[in-house]
């Protein structure tokens, strides 16, 4: 495993699920980790404590990253306490599931703000420092819904598809700056976000099971330690979408 001991990572939405596993994987590789969360301080502190038990360094930072000023403050606070950011994992997201006829403009707008706009806000805040240091690794947590429409709804699919466009643009614009930008598109990972939706079952996946958060975290770690992969979408989907 590559050594990340000299690097600082910020993971948004890191109090549970995929974000939690990503934070732990980066810490296990030696990175100091800013554990971003929105509301659940207790669960975020549990992640911090788990990292400290590994012998690592971490802090929890609360922020509503769908607000641009809060997102910028998150980056400033993380860098103030842990040091310059080298790795950014944009994982914050929601997946409100409603029948198509019940979706409202408010549902759509909120989903886009939390899932897509937040990634822009946090990345924009982190980029000046990364560009000054000529080094950065940015990962967007998208979804197979961006490629297939998914099982949640158009609001979710559109927000996750937007992350792929955001990633492509950043990767192209930053390719000479020592900064790689990539996306991961998981399908039906076994987390709290899918457990209460009766329409989401393992038989939807050709492999016949839900994915594990650790399987996504392993790909984040690979991207964090590779300087030659940029502008790519890595599919972690059990054969749900073939590309």
MORA-V779444 format. One record per pair of residues at least 6 apart in sequence whose C-alpha atoms are under 8 Angstrom apart, sorted by the first residue. I is the first residue (numbers start at 1). J is the second residue. D is the distance in whole Angstrom. If there is no record, write none. Layout:
[[I/J/D] [I/J/D]]
This chain:
[[1/29/7] [2/29/7] [2/225/6] [3/29/6] [3/30/6] [4/26/8] [4/29/6] [4/30/5] [4/31/5] [4/225/8] [5/29/7] [5/30/4] [5/31/5] [5/32/7] [6/30/8] [6/31/7] [7/30/8] [7/31/5] [7/32/6] [7/84/8] [7/85/7] [7/86/6] [7/87/7] [8/31/5] [8/32/5] [8/33/6] [8/34/8] [8/82/7] [8/83/6] [8/84/6] [8/85/5] [8/86/5] [8/87/6] [9/26/8] [9/31/6] [9/32/6] [9/33/5] [9/34/6] [9/85/6] [9/86/6] [9/87/4] [9/88/6] [9/89/8] [10/33/6] [10/34/5] [10/35/6] [10/36/7] [10/75/8] [10/78/7] [10/85/7] [10/87/6] [10/88/5] [10/89/6] [11/19/7] [11/22/8] [11/23/6] [11/33/7] [11/34/6] [11/35/6] [11/36/6] [11/88/6] [11/89/5] [11/90/6] [11/91/7] [12/19/7] [12/35/7] [12/36/4] [12/37/6] [12/89/6] [12/90/6] [12/91/5] [12/92/5] [13/19/6] [13/20/8] [13/35/8] [13/36/6] [13/37/5] [13/38/7] [13/90/8] [13/91/5] [13/92/4] [13/93/7] [14/20/5] [14/21/8] [14/22/8] [14/23/7] [14/35/5] [14/36/5] [14/37/6] [14/44/7] [14/47/8] [14/91/7] [14/92/8] [15/35/7] [15/36/7] [15/37/6] [15/40/7] [15/41/8] [15/43/5] [15/44/4] [15/45/8] [15/46/8] [15/47/6] [16/43/7] [16/44/8] [17/190/8] [17/191/5] [17/192/7] [17/213/6] [18/91/8] [18/191/7] [18/213/5] [18/214/7] [18/216/7] [18/217/7] [19/91/6] [19/92/8] [20/47/7] [21/213/6] [21/214/6] [21/217/6] [22/213/8] [22/214/7] [22/216/8] [22/217/5] [22/218/8] [22/220/7] [22/221/8] [23/33/6] [23/35/7] [23/47/8] [24/47/8] [24/50/8] [24/51/6] [25/217/6] [25/218/7] [25/221/7] [26/32/8] [26/33/7] [26/221/6] [27/33/6] [27/51/6] [27/54/8] [27/56/6] [27/57/7] [28/51/8] [28/54/7] [28/56/7] [30/56/7] [31/56/7] [31/57/8] [32/56/7] [32/57/5] [32/58/6] [32/82/7] [33/57/6] [33/58/5] [33/59/7] [33/82/8] [34/58/6] [34/59/5] [34/60/6] [34/61/7] [34/78/6] [34/82/7] [35/44/7] [35/47/8] [35/48/7] [35/58/7] [35/59/6] [35/60/5] [35/61/6] [36/44/8] [36/60/6] [36/61/5] [36/62/6] [36/63/7] [36/74/8] [37/44/6] [37/60/7] [37/61/6] [37/62/5] [37/63/6] [37/64/8] [38/62/5] [38/63/5] [38/64/5] [38/65/8] [39/62/7] [41/60/8] [41/62/7] [44/60/6] [45/59/8] [45/60/6] [48/57/8] [48/58/5] [48/59/6] [48/60/7] [51/57/7] [51/58/7] [52/58/7] [58/82/8] [59/78/8] [59/82/8] [61/74/7] [61/77/8] [61/78/7] [62/74/8] [63/70/6] [63/71/7] [63/74/6] [64/70/6] [64/71/7] [65/71/5] [65/74/8] [65/92/8] [65/114/7] [65/118/5] [65/119/8] [65/121/7] [65/122/7] [66/113/5] [66/114/5] [66/117/6] [66/118/5] [66/121/8] [67/118/7] [67/121/8] [68/118/7] [68/121/5] [68/122/8] [71/118/7] [71/121/6] [71/122/5] [71/125/7] [72/121/7] [72/122/6] [72/125/5] [72/126/8] [74/122/8] [75/122/7] [75/125/6] [75/126/6] [78/85/8] [79/85/6] [84/129/7] [85/126/7] [85/129/7] [85/130/7] [85/136/8] [86/130/7] [86/135/7] [86/136/5] [86/137/6] [87/136/6] [87/137/5] [87/138/6] [87/224/7] [88/123/8] [88/126/8] [88/136/8] [88/137/6] [88/138/5] [88/139/6] [89/138/6] [89/139/5] [89/140/6] [89/141/7] [90/119/6] [90/122/8] [90/138/8] [90/139/6] [90/140/5] [90/141/6] [91/140/7] [91/141/5] [92/114/7] [92/115/6] [92/118/8] [92/119/8] [93/111/8] [93/114/6] [93/115/5] [94/111/6] [94/114/7] [94/115/7] [94/193/8] [95/111/7] [95/152/7] [95/156/6] [95/193/7] [96/107/8] [96/111/8] [96/152/8] [96/156/8] [97/152/5] [97/153/7] [97/197/8] [98/152/7] [98/153/7] [99/153/8] [100/153/7] [107/155/7] [108/155/5] [108/156/8] [111/155/6] [111/156/6] [111/159/7] [112/155/7] [112/156/8] [112/158/8] [112/159/5] [115/159/6] [115/160/7] [116/159/5] [116/160/7] [116/162/6] [116/163/6] [119/140/7] [119/163/8] [120/166/8] [123/138/8] [130/136/5] [130/179/7] [131/177/6] [131/178/8] [131/179/7] [134/177/5] [134/178/5] [134/179/7] [135/177/7] [135/178/5] [135/179/5] [136/178/6] [136/179/4] [136/180/6] [137/179/6] [137/180/5] [137/181/6] [137/223/7] [137/224/6] [138/179/7] [138/180/6] [138/181/5] [138/182/6] [138/224/8] [139/181/6] [139/182/5] [139/183/5] [139/184/7] [139/220/7] [139/223/8] [140/163/7] [140/164/8] [140/167/7] [140/181/8] [140/182/6] [140/183/4] [140/184/6] [141/163/8] [141/183/6] [141/184/5] [141/185/6] [141/186/8] [142/160/5] [142/161/7] [142/163/6] [142/164/7] [142/183/6] [142/184/6] [142/185/5] [142/186/7] [143/157/8] [143/160/6] [143/161/8] [143/184/7] [143/185/4] [143/186/5] [143/187/6] [144/150/6] [144/185/5] [144/186/6] [144/187/5] [144/235/7] [144/237/7] [144/240/8] [144/241/7] [145/151/7] [145/156/7] [145/157/5] [145/160/7] [145/161/8] [145/187/8] [146/157/5] [146/158/7] [146/159/8] [146/160/5] [146/161/4] [146/162/8] [146/164/8] [146/185/8] [147/161/7] [147/241/8] [148/241/7] [149/157/5] [150/157/7] [151/199/8] [151/200/7] [163/183/8] [164/183/7] [164/233/7] [167/181/6] [167/182/6] [167/183/7] [167/231/6] [168/181/8] [168/182/8] [168/231/5] [168/232/8] [170/181/7] [171/179/8] [171/180/6] [171/181/5] [171/182/7] [171/230/6] [171/231/5] [172/231/7] [174/180/7] [175/230/8] [178/227/8] [179/227/8] [180/227/7] [180/228/8] [180/229/7] [180/230/5] [180/231/7] [181/230/5] [181/231/6] [181/232/8] [182/223/8] [182/229/8] [182/230/5] [182/231/5] [182/232/5] [182/233/6] [182/234/8] [183/231/8] [183/232/6] [183/233/5] [183/234/6] [184/216/8] [184/219/8] [184/220/8] [184/233/5] [184/234/5] [184/235/6] [184/236/7] [185/233/7] [185/234/6] [185/235/5] [185/236/6] [185/237/7] [186/216/7] [186/235/6] [186/236/5] [186/237/5] [187/210/8] [187/211/7] [187/236/7] [187/237/4] [187/238/7] [187/240/7] [188/194/7] [188/200/8] [188/202/8] [188/205/8] [188/210/6] [188/211/6] [188/237/7] [189/210/5] [189/211/4] [189/212/6] [189/213/6] [190/210/6] [190/211/6] [190/212/6] [190/213/7] [191/213/7] [194/200/7] [201/210/8] [202/208/6] [202/209/5] [202/210/5] [203/209/7] [204/240/8] [205/237/8] [205/238/6] [205/239/7] [205/240/5] [206/238/6] [206/239/5] [206/240/6] [207/238/5] [207/239/6] [208/238/8] [209/238/8] [210/238/8] [211/236/8] [211/237/7] [211/238/7] [215/236/8] [216/236/7] [219/234/8] [223/229/7] [235/241/8]]
